[in-house]
């Protein structure tokens, strides 16, 4: 179940989603590589990792394969991983070698930033887990480019996995 806070959408993606699962289980789905590859991509897409080290200071290099649009490479650094409360990581547009790429050269909207910060906070109430996801890009731009609907689709896939 997704919810929006319109007050923040002009400067960031903000959404909440509630899962019928305990917080530790939901958090593990975000930090276990075997689980991440099952859901951390929009519908009809897959994700693979060349590198994945989920801990504070750890890095990743991932590729979402979209049958319609091709490969989308991304790299980043985990800024915080606090079990089972918080995960923060950067998302940087890159190539398959981990080199930073200008979003326009990667076929993205010219207003898309080279780097964003994603924060996921986890809370539990009555055996259900609510996450609050924020990303440092305007929700309007994220909706226009498909990034915002992609987050929702990924969370729907996670819900199915749980």
C-alpha positions as CSV (number, residue, x, y, z in Angstrom):
1,X,0.0,0.0,0.0
2,X,1.6,3.2,-1.2
3,X,1.1,6.7,0.2
4,X,2.4,10.1,-0.9
5,X,3.3,13.3,0.9
6,X,2.8,16.1,-1.6
7,X,4.7,18.7,0.5
8,X,8.0,17.1,-0.3
9,X,7.5,16.1,-4.0
10,X,8.9,19.2,-5.5
11,X,12.3,18.5,-4.1
12,X,12.4,14.7,-3.5
13,X,10.7,11.4,-4.1
14,X,8.8,10.5,-1.0
15,X,6.7,7.4,-0.6
16,X,5.6,5.0,2.1
17,X,4.7,1.4,1.7
18,X,3.4,-1.1,4.3
19,X,4.2,-4.8,4.1
20,X,2.4,-7.5,6.0
21,X,5.7,-8.8,7.3
22,X,8.1,-8.2,10.3
23,X,10.7,-5.5,10.0
24,X,13.6,-7.9,10.2
25,X,12.3,-9.9,7.2
26,X,11.7,-6.7,5.1
27,X,15.1,-5.3,6.0
28,X,16.8,-8.6,5.1
29,X,15.1,-8.5,1.6
30,X,17.0,-5.2,1.1
31,X,20.3,-6.5,2.3
32,X,20.5,-10.2,1.1
33,X,21.9,-10.3,-2.4
34,X,20.0,-13.5,-3.2
35,X,16.7,-11.8,-2.4
36,X,17.6,-8.4,-4.0
37,X,18.0,-10.0,-7.5
38,X,14.4,-11.4,-7.3
39,X,12.7,-8.0,-6.8
40,X,14.9,-4.9,-7.1
41,X,13.9,-4.0,-10.7
42,X,10.6,-2.8,-12.2
43,X,8.1,-5.3,-13.7
44,X,9.4,-7.3,-16.7
45,X,13.0,-6.2,-15.9
46,X,15.9,-8.0,-14.2
47,X,18.8,-6.8,-12.1
48,X,22.3,-8.1,-11.9
49,X,25.3,-7.0,-9.9
50,X,28.9,-6.9,-10.9
51,X,29.7,-5.8,-7.4
52,X,27.6,-5.7,-4.2
53,X,28.9,-5.1,-0.7
54,X,26.0,-4.1,1.5
55,X,27.6,-2.4,4.6
56,X,28.4,1.1,5.6
57,X,31.1,2.2,3.1
58,X,30.4,-0.8,0.8
59,X,29.8,-0.2,-2.9
60,X,27.8,-1.7,-5.7
61,X,27.7,-1.8,-9.5
62,X,24.4,-2.9,-10.9
63,X,22.6,-3.2,-14.2
64,X,18.8,-3.2,-14.7
65,X,18.0,-4.9,-18.0
66,X,14.8,-3.5,-19.5
67,X,13.6,-5.5,-22.6
68,X,12.1,-2.3,-24.1
69,X,14.9,0.2,-23.3
70,X,18.0,-1.9,-22.8
71,X,20.6,-1.8,-19.9
72,X,20.7,0.9,-17.2
73,X,23.9,0.8,-15.2
74,X,24.2,2.4,-11.8
75,X,26.9,2.5,-9.1
76,X,26.9,3.8,-5.5
77,X,28.1,3.7,-2.0
78,X,26.2,2.6,1.1
79,X,26.3,5.6,3.5
80,X,24.4,3.8,6.3
81,X,23.2,0.3,7.0
82,X,21.7,0.1,10.5
83,X,19.9,-3.2,11.1
84,X,16.8,-3.2,11.0
85,X,16.2,0.6,10.9
86,X,17.9,2.4,8.0
87,X,19.6,2.0,4.7
88,X,21.1,4.9,2.8
89,X,23.0,4.7,-0.5
90,X,23.9,6.8,-3.5
91,X,22.8,6.1,-7.0
92,X,25.2,7.3,-9.7
93,X,24.6,6.9,-13.4
94,X,27.5,4.8,-14.8
95,X,28.6,2.5,-17.5
96,X,29.3,-1.3,-17.2
97,X,32.9,-0.5,-16.0
98,X,31.7,1.7,-13.1
99,X,32.7,5.0,-14.8
100,X,30.4,7.9,-14.0
101,X,28.4,8.9,-17.1
102,X,26.5,12.0,-17.9
103,X,22.7,11.2,-17.7
104,X,22.2,12.5,-21.3
105,X,24.9,10.3,-22.7
106,X,23.1,7.4,-20.9
107,X,19.9,8.3,-22.7
108,X,18.2,9.9,-19.7
109,X,16.4,13.1,-19.1
110,X,18.8,16.1,-19.2
111,X,17.5,17.3,-15.8
112,X,18.3,14.0,-14.1
113,X,21.1,14.4,-11.6
114,X,24.3,12.4,-12.0
115,X,24.0,11.3,-8.3
116,X,21.0,10.9,-5.9
117,X,20.8,9.7,-2.4
118,X,18.2,7.1,-1.5
119,X,17.1,6.6,2.2
120,X,14.8,3.8,3.4
121,X,13.6,3.9,7.0
122,X,11.9,0.8,8.4
123,X,9.4,0.8,11.3
124,X,7.1,-2.0,12.6
125,X,3.7,-1.8,14.1
126,X,1.5,-4.9,14.9
127,X,3.7,-7.2,12.9
128,X,3.6,-5.0,9.7
129,X,6.5,-3.0,8.4
130,X,6.2,0.4,6.9
131,X,9.1,1.8,4.9
132,X,9.6,5.5,4.1
133,X,11.6,5.8,0.9
134,X,13.2,9.2,-0.1
135,X,15.3,10.0,-3.1
136,X,17.0,13.3,-3.7
137,X,15.3,14.1,-7.0
138,X,12.0,15.9,-7.6
139,X,9.0,13.5,-7.6
140,X,7.7,15.3,-10.7
141,X,10.9,14.5,-12.6
142,X,11.0,11.0,-11.2
143,X,7.4,10.4,-12.4
144,X,8.1,11.9,-15.9
145,X,11.2,9.7,-16.3
146,X,9.6,6.5,-15.0
147,X,11.8,6.3,-11.9
148,X,8.9,6.9,-9.4
149,X,6.6,4.2,-11.0
150,X,9.7,1.9,-11.0
151,X,10.0,2.3,-7.2
152,X,6.4,1.4,-6.8
153,X,6.7,-1.6,-9.1
154,X,9.8,-2.8,-7.2
155,X,8.0,-2.6,-3.9
156,X,5.1,-4.5,-5.3
157,X,7.5,-7.2,-6.4
158,X,9.0,-7.2,-2.9
159,X,5.6,-7.6,-1.4
160,X,5.0,-10.7,-3.6
161,X,8.4,-12.1,-2.5
162,X,7.6,-11.7,1.2
